[in-house]
Amino acid sequence: MSNVLDPHHVAPGRFIVVVGPSGSGKDSVMAGICAQVPALHRARRVITRAPEAGGEDYDAVTEAEFATRLAQGAFALHWQAHGLSYGIPAQVSDALAGGQDVLANLSRSVLAQACQQFARLVVLHITATPDVLSQRLTSRGREDRAGRDRRLSRIAPPMPPGLQVVEVDNSDTLEASVSAAISALYPERGWR
């Protein structure tokens, strides 16, 4: 029996992955989107970063704890960047199966894997001008100058072909960026 005719069938949600350079304001844009689209599930990353490092809301773990969780299959996706390990909890699959869109901050390095794993993938690419990126990295104070320079000079790998990509420049106001992202992700709702 086809699910197309089943009125109780729930279409899977979209896995909306946010990518962009450090300092582009991904977390701020994500928070703004979630505030205006309360049905959206925001995936909370697991990171081997000290809890006092600030920035996004994440689960801080040691490398040993991360390795244990990885061995137990606790992550839908995982990767390493900037000397840290990152993981997206496996529970995102439950939200997607229930028809809920999931918003996750991801690395471009795992986009190809995400494409294979999630049928309905959308990439929200947040950018900003080089000057804005530099100012934001300096103001957050997480790295020394050499660390900031490494992040700014990093060349992002190309995105896999065939992806649905929404581009948002977050160089201006956060409100404008959030509005642009919501309008592109939910055009049928008439967001402004």
C-alpha positions as CSV (number, residue, x, y, z in Angstrom):
1,M,0.0,0.0,0.0
2,S,1.4,3.4,-1.0
3,N,2.0,6.0,1.6
4,V,0.9,8.6,-1.0
5,L,-2.8,7.8,-0.3
6,D,-2.4,7.3,3.4
7,P,-3.7,10.4,5.2
8,H,-1.7,9.5,8.3
9,H,1.6,9.4,6.5
10,V,3.9,12.2,7.5
11,A,6.4,13.4,4.9
12,P,10.0,13.5,6.3
13,G,11.3,16.8,7.4
14,R,14.2,18.6,5.7
15,F,17.7,18.5,7.1
16,I,18.7,22.2,6.8
17,V,22.5,22.4,7.2
18,V,24.1,25.8,7.9
19,V,27.6,26.3,6.6
20,G,29.9,29.3,6.3
21,P,33.2,30.7,7.4
22,S,34.0,31.4,11.0
23,G,32.7,34.8,12.0
24,S,29.8,34.8,9.4
25,G,27.3,34.8,12.2
26,K,25.9,31.3,11.6
27,D,24.8,30.8,15.3
28,S,23.1,34.3,15.4
29,V,21.2,33.6,12.2
30,M,20.2,30.2,13.4
31,A,18.9,31.6,16.7
32,G,16.9,34.2,14.8
33,I,15.4,31.6,12.5
34,C,14.4,29.3,15.4
35,A,12.8,32.3,17.3
36,Q,10.5,32.9,14.3
37,V,9.9,29.3,13.3
38,P,9.3,27.5,16.6
39,A,8.4,24.2,15.0
40,L,12.0,24.0,13.7
41,H,14.2,21.6,15.6
42,R,17.7,22.9,16.2
43,A,20.3,20.2,16.5
44,R,22.6,20.8,19.5
45,R,26.2,19.8,18.5
46,V,28.5,17.8,20.7
47,I,32.0,19.4,20.7
48,T,35.3,18.6,22.3
49,R,35.6,22.3,23.3
50,A,35.8,23.6,26.9
51,P,32.3,24.5,28.2
52,E,33.5,28.0,29.1
53,A,34.6,28.8,25.5
54,G,31.2,30.3,24.8
55,G,29.7,30.9,21.4
56,E,26.9,28.5,20.4
57,D,24.9,26.3,22.8
58,Y,26.7,22.9,22.7
59,D,27.4,19.8,24.7
60,A,31.0,20.0,25.8
61,V,32.8,16.6,26.1
62,T,36.3,15.3,26.4
63,E,38.0,13.5,23.5
64,A,37.5,10.2,25.4
65,E,33.8,10.8,25.9
66,F,33.4,11.8,22.3
67,A,35.2,8.5,21.2
68,T,32.9,6.5,23.5
69,R,29.8,8.1,22.1
70,L,31.0,7.6,18.5
71,A,31.6,3.9,19.2
72,Q,28.1,3.7,20.6
73,G,26.6,5.1,17.4
74,A,25.4,8.3,19.1
75,F,26.1,10.6,16.1
76,A,24.3,11.0,12.8
77,L,27.3,12.8,11.5
78,H,30.7,13.6,12.9
79,W,33.9,15.4,11.8
80,Q,37.1,17.1,13.0
81,A,38.0,20.8,12.4
82,H,40.3,23.3,14.0
83,G,41.6,20.6,16.3
84,L,38.2,19.7,17.7
85,S,35.8,16.9,17.2
86,Y,32.1,17.7,16.3
87,G,29.0,15.5,16.3
88,I,25.4,15.8,15.4
89,P,23.3,13.6,17.7
90,A,21.6,10.6,16.0
91,Q,18.2,11.8,17.4
92,V,17.9,14.2,14.5
93,S,16.7,11.3,12.4
94,D,13.7,10.9,14.8
95,A,12.7,14.5,14.3
96,L,13.0,14.2,10.5
97,A,11.0,11.0,10.4
98,G,8.3,12.8,12.4
99,G,8.1,15.5,9.6
100,Q,10.0,18.2,11.5
101,D,12.6,20.3,9.8
102,V,16.0,20.1,11.5
103,L,18.5,23.0,11.5
104,A,22.2,22.0,12.1
105,N,25.5,23.9,12.0
106,L,27.7,21.6,9.8
107,S,31.1,21.5,8.2
108,R,31.4,21.5,4.5
109,S,33.7,18.5,4.9
110,V,30.7,16.3,5.7
111,L,28.2,17.6,3.1
112,A,28.7,14.7,0.8
113,Q,28.1,12.3,3.6
114,A,25.0,14.2,4.7
115,C,23.7,14.1,1.1
116,Q,23.9,10.3,1.2
117,Q,22.3,10.0,4.6
118,F,19.4,12.6,4.4
119,A,17.0,12.5,1.5
120,R,15.7,16.1,1.9
121,L,18.9,18.2,2.4
122,V,19.0,22.0,2.1
123,V,22.2,24.0,2.6
124,L,21.9,27.5,4.1
125,H,25.2,29.1,3.2
126,I,25.9,32.1,5.5
127,T,28.6,34.5,4.3
128,A,30.0,38.0,5.2
129,T,32.6,40.3,3.8
130,P,36.3,39.7,4.8
131,D,36.3,42.8,7.0
132,V,33.2,41.8,8.9
133,L,34.6,38.2,9.4
134,S,37.9,39.6,10.8
135,Q,36.1,42.0,13.1
136,R,33.8,39.3,14.4
137,L,36.6,36.8,15.0
138,T,38.6,39.5,16.9
139,S,35.7,40.5,19.1
140,R,34.8,36.9,20.1
141,G,38.3,36.5,21.4
142,R,38.5,32.7,21.1
143,E,41.8,32.5,19.2
144,D,45.0,34.5,19.1
145,R,45.9,36.5,16.0
146,A,47.6,33.4,14.3
147,G,44.5,31.3,14.9
148,R,42.2,34.1,13.4
149,D,44.5,34.4,10.4
150,R,44.4,30.7,9.8
151,R,40.6,30.7,9.9
152,L,40.4,33.8,7.6
153,S,42.9,32.3,5.1
154,R,41.2,28.9,5.0
155,I,39.8,28.0,1.6
156,A,36.5,26.2,1.9
157,P,36.1,23.0,0.0
158,P,33.6,23.2,-2.9
159,M,30.1,22.0,-2.2
160,P,29.1,18.8,-3.8
161,P,27.2,19.3,-7.1
162,G,23.4,19.2,-7.2
163,L,22.7,20.6,-3.7
164,Q,19.8,22.9,-3.0
165,V,21.8,26.0,-1.7
166,V,20.3,29.1,-0.1
167,E,22.9,32.0,0.0
168,V,22.5,34.6,2.7
169,D,25.0,37.5,3.2
170,N,25.1,38.4,6.9
171,S,27.3,41.5,6.5
172,D,24.5,43.9,7.3
173,T,21.8,43.6,10.0
174,L,21.0,40.3,11.6
175,E,17.3,41.0,11.1
176,A,17.7,41.3,7.4
177,S,19.7,38.1,7.2
178,V,17.2,36.1,9.3
179,S,14.3,37.5,7.1
180,A,16.1,36.5,3.9
181,A,16.8,33.0,5.2
182,I,13.3,32.4,6.3
183,S,11.8,33.8,3.1
184,A,14.1,31.4,1.1
185,L,13.5,28.4,3.3
186,Y,9.7,28.9,3.7
187,P,8.5,30.8,0.6
188,E,5.0,29.3,0.8
189,R,4.5,30.9,4.2
190,G,5.0,34.5,3.0
191,W,7.6,35.4,5.7
192,R,8.9,38.9,5.5
